[in-house]
Amino acid sequence: MAKIVPKRVLEEIRFRNDIVETVSRCLDLKRSGNTFKALCPFHKEKTPSFHVNPQRQIYHCFGCGAGGDVFAFVQQYEGVDFMTAVRMLAERAGVQLDLEDGEPGVSNKQALFDLLADVAQRYHRVLLETKSGARARRYLAQRDLSEAVIADFQIGYAPNRWDAVLNWGRKQKFPVERLEEAGLIVAGSKPGAQGRYYDRFRNRVMFPIRDEQGRVIGFSGRTLDDAADAAKYVNSPETPVFRKSRVLYGLDRARRAVTEAREAILCEGQIDVIRCHQAGFPAAVAPQGTALTEDQVRMVRRYADGVVLVFDPDRAGQDAAVRAAGVAIGAGLAVRVAALPPGQDPDTLIRERGARAFGEILEQAGSAVHFQIEVLSRRENVRSEVGLMRVARAVLGTISRTPNAVQRAALVQEAASLLNIPVSALQDDLRTAMRRSRGTAPARGGAADGTARRSARPLEEVELCEHLARVDDLPEIGVIVSQYLPLE
């Protein structure tokens, strides 16, 4: 049975933590009539729009919409979950945190959070304090990762043993089932190994994966084994607390920098993110072992208006950048793509040429359309009619994903200029592409053919007929409209 904080205890904690006093510890509050105001810590602004109401014990920002009570402020400002905020405020007010039985299920996740946090700390200590971690320490030194950044990202080492975490978990009284549910151990499947377990991570440099609130939810392990058959990286499997499509590595540390810059730096891997943070680019994040997803883009959208993609310059990296740009544009984000020199990634470029060179590349990053046309022009003969049509079709596919009319118009104009064709031609093809994407296929088993007839007609005609059908003073209109739309 899960443990919860009784409502009476929450009210006592809220009562003893005046919101004006709590916020004033973090912000420079100025009285404004019956309220207080300050520059909002959750978005960049020059004129204060963040207000605190002492009578209602709430805060609200009229710029970004952030708001809530004292618990919500601590959660958002400190980047912690609700229970952590409750504990922080209870300790500050001297309130004893008595828990009661609540709904099942909540405790299971909290138990996994606690377990993973303990394991992350253990891996970190093994790296720093044991002889077995010496090779991992040398590897990190060769990668020029400082002690400060190793501590900040809590990088660790999984010993080269089959039962290190398994035995540690037993000593700590963690059930084997919980270790398996957290993705730390694997059940044997070979004949004679059924019922036996072994560590998932062995002889690997360990990178804890955290959610937006900073809680450890999984791991990514980089092998130190030179064997050809050893996977370079092994990641935690999907668990009740880890969904790789909903995680951006480094976001817990990058949120404030992304909010201030209104733009996230999107890299491909953990080392790239860590290198960027160490070099003074704290807005860097990375998808976790997957192509950029809509869920991840929505996470960025909470803090930023745009992203700059910094992917590997090889063909696979270019294709990944184009796909990621399409997903980000589909969320209404402004997208820029940085062009890295051949054979380099953010990690190697910063190490070899320095942070200034990387910063210049970020500043010179062009639009997603510019990048896509540049890449495709090297693969297609745009001087030929067929090649030009292929490039234009691909670019329009990217542009058509944006829900923003202004962004769409700007990208069409840029594409027309780069391809040296009239804007009107691209606009015509874009309308056709968007009509096709909006068309609805008949339902399986045979739908009313009105749907099929509707999608076959030009969008402008359909919209005009829908408008005319609503005009009351044209009694003959039904005859005309019935040729285009099924009247209900």
Secondary structure, DSSP 8 states (H G I E B T S, - for coil): --EE--HHHHHHHHHHS-HHHHHHTTS--EEETTEEEE--TTS--SS--EEEETTTTEEEETTT--EE-HHHHHHHHHT--HHHHHHHHHHHHT-----EE--TTHHHHHHHHHHHHHHHHHHHHHHHH-GGGHHHHHHHHHTT--HHHHHHTT-EEE-S-SSHHHHHHHHTT--HHHHHHTTSEEE--STT-TT-EEES--SEEEEEEE-TTS-EEEEEEEE----TTS-SEEE----SS--GGG-EETHHHHHHHHHHHTEEEE-SSHHHHHHHHHTT-TTEEEESSS---HHHHHHHHTT-SEEEE---SSHHHHHHHHHHHHHHHHTT-EEEE----TT--HHHHHHHH-HHHHHHHHHT-EEHHHHHHHHHHHHS-TTSHHHHHHHHHHHHHHHTT-S-HHHHHHHHHHHHHHHTS-HHHHHHHHHHHHHHHH-----TT---THHHHHHHS-HHHHHHHHHHTT-TT-TTHHHHHTTTS---
